[in-house]
């Protein structure tokens, strides 16, 4: 369980990273927290020829910051910083609620938010969150920055839509509106394990109608996001259950393995989806009234 | 800087307040450098992919997996391992004393990871709910005693700490 040899690069500025990626392309992987990359290197599932360590970049922020309508997270913001951030708690409550489901405290002390998005694991929490919140990522290269909506960011398991010369410098989380509510639910065999199924819900109120967006993790090759609208009475009735069942049957593609059957995963997707949708809608009521 | 395969570079690690200068290759894990190069074998290596928690040490005061970090990345860092817990006269740290009293270990393989994970939080453990405390140590696996004794041990350490301070010893 030791990684294969590689060349280690320690740039001190984002421009130096651009130059290295321009020269080395897909041969070079970015090392930030390393909490996903180093395990797969230890298991020799990946043996990149070059690692570009971002940890010595100068003048990089360690905390999420407010920038217009988004909370932005730079490449060295640890997951534990996002978890403890008062700004995130206030402005992106879904992210604050979900952080404790991401691995374990000691992993979150090193792992980065941007790294989790770049890793594009369909079973991870943060990509599903970014998709349901309709956030964005900023990729950069020596040609300049490029903004990519979350919906175009994830194209397959562990595969993002970046070019070989690009790397992720920022993730942008939209600030919650007063008419919105959120909830996250997941089921895992052990705390901190990859969930058998998870779902993030965003409910947006407009008059008597509530639009619910559900973002599922672990239910396909990429995070799956589906939206539907219901009135208040329907949300409390079996109409919601029917709407979620339709999402599960029509759009999700759960796999079968030693941990769970397709039927069990689909059952979880229905129950967790209903629970998350109801709680998000109730939170939207509270935020709207506050 | 760039470090090619097979080449070494000199890094500086402060481990348990002692400065070490060691030559490391880029692919050497911090866990291996602590054990093989510096000779501190108290940090145990279990799964080597971040799941079991045995290799947890404090890096600049925060628990982290030493198997999920290259030693070259820790250049300049202050690291605390289980060897840094007991006093120089051999007096056990309150956590160590309490793990012994409350049967918080059996084979002892996972114990260094539990101790280092508990170190930053044990003083607040008496005020934490069972669920909060279980969550805080959820990244550590024990395959022999189970976790009840470990929870008691962490809470007990806070009491030992208070009584020692009370004694003025």
Contacts between the chains, C-beta under 8 A, distances in Angstrom:
chain1	res1	chain2	res2	distance
A	1	B	48	3.8
A	1	B	49	7.2
A	2	B	27	6.8
A	2	B	29	7.1
A	2	B	32	7.7
A	3	B	27	4.8
A	3	B	29	7.8
A	4	B	27	7.2
A	5	B	5	3.4
A	5	B	6	6.8
A	5	B	25	7.7
A	5	B	26	7.6
A	5	B	27	5.5
A	6	B	5	6.5
A	6	B	26	6.3
A	6	B	27	6.2
A	7	B	2	6.0
A	7	B	3	6.7
A	7	B	4	5.1
A	7	B	5	6.4
A	7	B	26	7.1
A	8	B	2	6.9
A	8	B	3	4.3
A	8	B	26	3.6
A	8	B	70	7.3
A	8	B	72	6.1
A	9	B	1	7.4
A	9	B	2	5.1
A	10	B	1	4.8
A	10	B	2	7.6
A	31	B	70	8.0
A	31	B	73	7.7
A	34	B	68	5.8
A	34	B	69	6.4
A	34	B	70	7.6
A	34	B	73	7.6
A	35	B	50	6.3
A	35	B	65	7.6
A	35	B	68	5.6
A	38	B	29	7.9
A	38	B	50	7.7
A	38	B	67	7.7
A	38	B	68	4.6
A	38	B	69	7.1
A	38	B	70	7.5
A	39	B	49	3.8
A	39	B	50	5.3
A	39	B	68	6.6
A	42	B	29	7.6
A	42	B	48	5.1
A	42	B	49	5.4
A	42	B	67	7.0
A	43	B	49	6.1
A	51	B	26	7.4
A	53	B	72	7.9
A	53	B	73	6.2
A	55	B	73	6.0
A	80	B	62	7.6
A	100	B	135	7.0
A	103	B	50	7.8
A	103	B	139	7.3
A	104	B	53	7.3
A	104	B	138	5.7
A	104	B	139	2.7
A	105	B	63	6.8
A	105	B	117	7.6
A	105	B	135	8.0
A	105	B	136	6.3
A	105	B	138	7.8
A	105	B	139	6.1
A	106	B	53	6.8
A	106	B	56	5.4
A	106	B	62	8.0
A	106	B	63	4.2
A	106	B	64	5.5
A	106	B	65	5.9
A	106	B	117	6.4
A	106	B	139	5.1
A	107	B	50	6.2
A	107	B	65	6.8
A	107	B	68	7.6
A	107	B	139	6.5
A	109	B	59	7.9
A	109	B	62	4.5
A	109	B	63	6.2
A	109	B	64	5.2
A	110	B	59	7.9
A	110	B	64	5.0
A	110	B	65	7.3
A	110	B	68	6.8
A	110	B	69	6.9
A	190	B	138	7.8
A	191	B	134	7.7
A	191	B	135	6.5
A	191	B	138	4.0
A	192	B	138	5.4
A	192	B	139	6.0
